[in-house]
Amino acid sequence: MIDDPRFKQGDARLKHREEFNRVVEEHLAKAPAEDWLELFRVEDIIAGPVNTI
């Protein structure tokens, strides 16, 4: 994605947000949420689980 001009800049990502979201969702589905949260924690990326009621 980093080399894809549709996603390089914020305005381009916004214009192509449906495709951007699809690609990100497909990638995130490859591992459990706990794995992603640990990776984000190690990389100092603010993230947390979304709980349901």
C-alpha positions in Angstrom: 0.0 0.0 0.0 2.9 2.4 0.7 3.7 2.7 -3.0 0.1 2.9 -4.1 -0.7 6.6 -5.1 -4.3 6.1 -4.0 -3.1 5.8 -0.4 0.1 7.9 -0.2 -1.5 11.1 1.1 -4.4 11.7 3.4 -6.6 13.3 0.8 -6.0 10.4 -1.6 -6.9 7.9 1.1 -10.1 9.8 1.8 -11.0 9.8 -1.9 -10.4 6.0 -2.1 -11.5 5.3 1.5 -13.7 2.3 0.6 -10.8 0.5 -1.1 -8.4 1.6 1.7 -10.7 0.2 4.4 -11.2 -3.1 2.4 -7.5 -3.6 2.1 -6.8 -2.8 5.8 -9.7 -5.0 7.0 -8.5 -7.9 4.9 -5.0 -7.5 6.3 -6.2 -7.2 9.9 -8.3 -10.4 9.6 -5.1 -12.4 9.1 -4.3 -12.4 12.8 -6.2 -12.2 16.1 -6.8 -8.8 17.6 -4.5 -9.6 20.5 -1.6 -10.0 18.1 -2.3 -6.6 16.5 -2.7 -4.9 19.9 0.7 -6.2 21.0 2.4 -5.1 17.8 0.8 -1.6 18.2 1.9 -1.5 21.8 5.5 -2.3 20.9 5.5 0.3 18.1 3.9 3.0 20.4 0.7 3.1 18.3 -2.3 4.1 20.4 -4.9 1.3 20.0 -7.3 -0.6 22.2 -10.0 -3.3 21.9 -13.6 -2.3 21.0 -15.9 -3.9 23.5 -19.6 -4.8 23.0 -22.3 -4.4 25.5 
